[in-house]
Protein backbone atom coordinates (compact mmCIF):
# COMPACT_ATOMS: atom_id res chain seq x y z
CA UNK A 1 0.00 0.00 0.00
CA UNK A 2 1.33 3.40 -0.98
CA UNK A 3 0.53 6.32 1.30
CA UNK A 4 0.37 9.79 -0.21
CA UNK A 5 0.98 13.13 1.45
CA UNK A 6 -2.76 13.80 1.13
CA UNK A 7 -3.47 10.58 3.06
CA UNK A 8 -1.08 11.66 5.81
CA UNK A 9 -2.47 15.19 5.94
CA UNK A 10 -6.02 13.84 6.11
CA UNK A 11 -5.16 11.50 8.98
CA UNK A 12 -3.25 14.26 10.74
CA UNK A 13 -6.11 16.77 10.37
CA UNK A 14 -8.52 14.17 11.72
CA UNK A 15 -6.27 13.49 14.70
CA UNK A 16 -5.73 17.22 15.31
CA UNK A 17 -9.50 17.79 15.36
CA UNK A 18 -9.75 15.95 18.67
CA UNK A 19 -9.94 18.35 21.65
CA UNK A 20 -7.00 16.71 23.45
CA UNK A 21 -4.75 17.33 20.43
CA UNK A 22 -5.26 21.06 20.06
CA UNK A 23 -1.79 21.77 21.45
CA UNK A 24 -0.11 19.38 18.97
CA UNK A 25 0.66 15.69 18.53
CA UNK A 26 3.68 13.62 19.52
CA UNK A 27 5.45 11.33 17.07
CA UNK A 28 3.77 8.30 18.67
CA UNK A 29 0.35 9.92 18.35
CA UNK A 30 0.99 10.68 14.67
CA UNK A 31 2.12 7.08 14.17
CA UNK A 32 -1.11 5.83 15.75
CA UNK A 33 -3.26 8.22 13.71
CA UNK A 34 -1.64 7.33 10.39
CA UNK A 35 -0.91 3.66 10.98
CA UNK A 36 2.68 4.19 9.85
CA UNK A 37 5.94 3.27 11.54
CA UNK A 38 8.51 5.59 13.02
CA UNK A 39 10.82 5.92 9.98
CA UNK A 40 8.19 7.12 7.48
CA UNK A 41 6.59 9.45 10.04
CA UNK A 42 9.95 11.00 10.96
CA UNK A 43 10.85 11.42 7.28
CA UNK A 44 7.48 13.05 6.62
CA UNK A 45 7.87 15.37 9.65
CA UNK A 46 11.30 16.48 8.41
CA UNK A 47 9.93 17.16 4.93
CA UNK A 48 6.96 19.14 6.27
CA UNK A 49 9.18 21.19 8.57
CA UNK A 50 11.63 21.93 5.74
CA UNK A 51 8.68 23.09 3.61
CA UNK A 52 7.58 25.43 6.41
CA UNK A 53 4.26 23.63 7.01
CA UNK A 54 5.05 22.20 10.43
CA UNK A 55 5.63 23.86 13.77
CA UNK A 56 7.62 22.14 16.54
CA UNK A 57 5.93 22.73 19.90
CA UNK A 58 6.08 21.51 23.48
CA UNK A 59 3.04 19.55 24.63
CA UNK A 60 2.10 18.18 28.03
CA UNK A 61 1.32 14.49 28.37
CA UNK A 62 0.75 12.32 31.42
CA UNK A 63 3.14 9.44 32.03
CA UNK A 64 2.08 6.05 33.42
CA UNK A 65 2.33 7.41 36.96
CA UNK A 66 -0.08 10.23 36.14
CA UNK A 67 2.58 12.94 36.26
CA UNK A 68 2.46 15.57 33.54
CA UNK A 69 5.59 15.88 31.44
CA UNK A 70 6.55 18.27 28.68
CA UNK A 71 7.47 16.49 25.45
CA UNK A 72 8.14 17.49 21.84
CA UNK A 73 5.07 17.70 19.65
CA UNK A 74 4.15 18.91 16.20
CA UNK A 75 1.39 21.10 14.86
CA UNK A 76 0.53 21.97 11.28
CA UNK A 77 0.78 25.67 10.55
CA UNK A 78 -2.42 27.32 9.42
CA UNK A 79 -2.52 27.95 5.70
CA UNK A 80 -2.19 31.60 4.73
CA UNK A 81 -5.06 32.98 2.72
CA UNK A 82 -4.35 34.45 -0.69
CA UNK A 83 -5.13 38.14 -0.91
N, C-alpha and C positions, 0 to 999 in steps of 0.2 A: 504494500500500500504506500502510495506517495502522498505526502502531506504538503500542501501548498502554504504560502504565507497567509493567504486569505483564510484557510482552515485554522491556522494558529491564531490569527487575529480574532476570528469569530469565537473560538474557544476562550481566548483571553478576555474578550469583551464580556462574554457570558459570565465568566468567573469574577470579573471586576464589578459586575452588576450586583453581586451579593453585598448586603450591608456590611458584613464583617471584613470585606476586602477593599473598602473605600480608601484606606491608607496605602494600599499596594499589596502585592503578592510576593511571597518568597519563591525561590527556585523550586522547592518541593511542591508548593501549591500550584505553580504553573505546570509542573510535570504531571500532577494529578488531574488538572483541568484539561490538558491536551492529550494525555495518554502516552506521551513520549518520554524517552529516557533522558538522563542527565546530559549526555554529549550533544544531542540535537537541540535541546532547550538552551544550553549555554551558548552554542554557536549562534542560535537565533537571537538570543539576548545581546550578544556582542554586535551582531549585524544591525539590530534595531537601534542600539545605542550609537553606533558609528554613523547611522543615518539621521540621528537627532530625533528619533521618535520615542525614545525611552528615557525615563528619568530614574536614577538610582536614589532610593529613599531609605529611611530607617523606619521599620515597623515594629510594633510590640506584639509579641506572641507569648503565650503561657507555655512553660515547660511541663514535664510530667508531674512535677511537684506542685504545680499551680502558681509558681512564681513567674512574674512577667519579665521577659527579657527583650532587649532591643536587638533586632537582627536586620540584615540587609534585605531589602525588598525592591520591587520594580513596579513602576506605574507608567502607563502609556501617556505621552503628552497629548494634550487636547489639540485637535487639528485647528490650524489658523484658517479663518474664513477669508475668502478672496474678496477684495474690495470692488 
